[in-house]
């Protein structure tokens, strides 16, 4: 289930919408779906449920909203098109290990 190009953006102080974005890529529609479903199942097993999900069926861009953290899993072509990292350029990118320590 290895996603690629994982980026965590700290949105605290930038927006009230959420605290963190986790942005990752899958290698195909099937891989995007599998990664998103794996994340969702793993968090649900830990007692954490999404407030909303979108795009799981299509597999081009899966969005898992956990209120304080929104996870985006993209097909590479859509990730390049939407460029969330650039769109949220005011956010601080976090190293993955630092993001885990901060609760993202």
N, C-alpha and C positions, 0 to 999 in steps of 0.2 A: 504493500500500500504506500510505497514511498512517493510522496509528493516532491516536486522539485521547486527550486527558487523560492523558498519560504522566506517571507518578510513579515515582521511584526512592526506595526506603526502605533506609537503612543499618541492617542488623540486627546488625552486629558489636557484641558486648557485651550484646545483648538475647536472642539464642538461638544455640545451636551448630548449628542445622539448616542455615543458609545465611548468607552474608554480606550479600546484597542481594536485594530483591524489585524487579522492574520490573513495574509494573501499567499496563496500557493498555486502551483500549476500541476496539472496532470498531463499525461502524454497523449491522451485520446479522450473521446467522449466517455467511453467505458471506464477509463482510469479515473477521470474526474468524478463520475458517479461513485465508483468504488471507494475512492479516498474520502469523499464527503459522507458516504454511508458508514464507513469505518469510524470516522471522527464522531459522528452522531451516536453510533452504537456504543463506542467507548465511553463517551461522556454520560450517556444515559445509564450505563452500568454503574457509573460513579454517582448517580443520583442527580445529574444535571440534564435538564431538558431544554430544547430550543423554544424560543417564543415564536419563531417563524422560520420556515425554510422555503426556498424557491429554487427552481432549476434542476432539481434532482432527476426528474424524468428525462430532460433533454441532455444533460451532461455537458453542456457547453460552458456554463457558469453556475455553479452551485453556491448558494448563499445560506449560511447557517447563522441565525441571529440568536445569541445568548444574552441579549440586553447589554451587558458590560463589555462583551467581546463579540465581534461579528467576524465570521470566518468566510472568506471567499476562496473557492477553488475553481480555477479557470482552465479552459483549454488554452494553449499558448497563443493562438491567433487572437482570441478575444482579450486575453490579458494585455497583449501588445496594443490592441485597438483602444481599450478603455484606459490604460495607464493609470490605475488608481494611485500608485506611488507618486506619480507626478501631480495628479489632481489634488492629493492631500499632501503636497510638498511642505506645508507648515508643520506637519506631524514629525515627531522624532522617531527615526527608525531605531529599533532595539535589536541587540544581538539576541538570538534565540534563548540562550541560557539566562540572560538578564530578564527577558520577558517572562520566563517560567518563574523566576524568583519574585517578579512583581505581580504575578497572578493572572497573566494574560492567557 
